[in-house]
Amino acid sequence: MSAKEFPKKAIFICNGSKCGKHKEIKKYFKHTIKEQGLKHEIEVFNIECSDRCKCAPIVYNQSENQWHEKVTLSQAEKIMEKLKA
């Protein structure tokens, strides 16, 4: 059995009832990763409700160990730039 390669960086997006309504954030990350050929470097995961609904949408950047709240598309672009660096 061969070893599975996993990306070194990951984005975790809360998929709770309020965060899950912000589908454009997840769509942006997935589209950008695919478009820029970063699929083997960065992966996107859904996480269960983080119980921080007042701060929706919540995004966790694994490579920098940072939580982001009330993420806008502009902030998502900045997160993506850091991940690509």
C-alpha positions as CSV (number, residue, x, y, z in Angstrom):
1,M,0.0,0.0,0.0
2,S,1.5,3.3,-1.0
3,A,1.6,6.3,1.3
4,K,-1.0,9.0,0.8
5,E,0.4,12.5,0.3
6,F,-1.4,15.2,2.2
7,P,-1.1,18.9,1.5
8,K,1.1,20.8,4.0
9,K,-1.4,23.6,4.3
10,A,-5.2,23.6,5.0
11,I,-8.1,25.9,5.3
12,F,-10.9,24.8,7.7
13,I,-14.3,26.5,7.1
14,C,-17.1,26.3,9.7
15,N,-20.1,24.7,8.1
16,G,-22.6,25.6,10.9
17,S,-26.0,27.1,10.1
18,K,-24.8,30.7,10.0
19,C,-21.3,30.1,8.6
20,G,-22.7,27.7,6.0
21,K,-24.8,30.5,4.5
22,H,-21.6,32.2,3.3
23,K,-21.0,29.7,0.5
24,E,-19.0,32.3,-1.6
25,I,-16.1,32.1,0.8
26,K,-15.7,28.3,0.4
27,K,-16.3,28.6,-3.3
28,Y,-13.6,31.2,-3.6
29,F,-11.0,29.1,-1.8
30,K,-11.8,25.9,-3.8
31,H,-11.9,27.8,-7.1
32,T,-8.6,29.6,-6.5
33,I,-6.8,26.5,-5.4
34,K,-8.0,24.6,-8.4
35,E,-7.3,27.4,-10.9
36,Q,-3.8,28.0,-9.6
37,G,-2.8,24.4,-9.5
38,L,-2.4,24.3,-5.7
39,K,-4.5,21.2,-5.0
40,H,-1.4,19.2,-3.8
41,E,-0.3,22.1,-1.5
42,I,-3.5,23.4,0.1
43,E,-6.7,21.6,1.0
44,V,-10.1,22.9,2.1
45,F,-12.1,21.2,4.9
46,N,-15.5,21.7,6.4
47,I,-15.7,21.7,10.2
48,E,-18.7,21.3,12.3
49,C,-20.3,24.3,14.0
50,S,-17.6,26.2,16.0
51,D,-20.3,27.8,18.2
52,R,-19.1,31.3,17.3
53,C,-22.2,32.2,15.2
54,K,-21.9,35.9,16.0
55,C,-18.6,35.9,14.1
56,A,-19.8,34.0,11.0
57,P,-18.2,33.0,8.7
58,I,-15.3,31.5,10.6
59,V,-12.2,30.3,8.7
60,Y,-9.1,28.6,10.3
61,N,-5.8,28.9,8.5
62,Q,-3.8,25.8,9.6
63,S,-0.4,26.9,8.2
64,E,-0.4,30.0,10.4
65,N,-2.6,28.7,13.2
66,Q,-5.0,31.6,12.9
67,W,-8.7,31.9,13.3
68,H,-10.5,34.5,11.2
69,E,-14.0,35.8,11.9
70,K,-16.6,37.6,9.7
71,V,-14.5,36.7,6.7
72,T,-15.2,38.7,3.6
73,L,-14.0,37.9,0.0
74,S,-11.3,40.5,0.4
75,Q,-10.1,38.8,3.6
76,A,-10.3,35.4,1.9
77,E,-8.0,36.8,-0.8
78,K,-5.5,37.9,1.8
79,I,-5.6,34.6,3.6
80,M,-5.0,32.9,0.2
81,E,-2.0,35.1,-0.5
82,K,-0.4,34.2,2.8
83,L,-1.0,30.5,2.1
84,K,0.7,30.7,-1.3
85,A,3.8,32.4,0.2
